[in-house]
């Protein structure tokens, strides 16, 4: 039996009123990002709250993020870390992450975040070369879709058993279910989704938040 409720209209307002806890700082960041041409790349407030809860649930002290954009997800993760926690952020845009830096500083979490402007695979391979395999608690992937499989493999190496890898946009606006859609990004996400279902290295769940978020718990 299918059980995917459609949340919009009055029900969406009810969800916001009863579950959403968004700080004024995060709301300002979301509103500033909404003015950008690339605003659709930003995660939702509900998703940020869910990521933060998951980070706390697994006792995250060290995490990595692939794709930072303007910083909503990294801010959510960093606030969930202890004072001596560490979040490595991977992005290629000084412009977008410049916005993120402002909000990290205002939130008082900039000391917990190390941002590297470079291709993410280089940064992830660098972390592995530093001996951090199996040392991280959480990874969040939200970047170029044709790189998802490679990002997943690196992140799975980096997180410890019992740690989680979160992957955004796994429903891709519904395109993954339309087999006539052969766009490269759609095919990349579709292939990773199929791979994850068969991946016995992880336990798996799909959260119907934002554009769909996979949670893979490393065994």
PyMOL commands that set and color helices and strands:
alter all, ss='L'
color gray80, all
select helices_A, chain A and resi 9-18+24-33+39-41+45-57+72-80+94-107+110-112+120-129+145-158+172-177+184-198
alter helices_A, ss='H'
color red, helices_A
select strands_A, chain A and resi 62-66+86-91+113-117+136-141+159-168+202-207+213-218
alter strands_A, ss='S'
color yellow, strands_A
deselect
rebuild
show_as cartoon
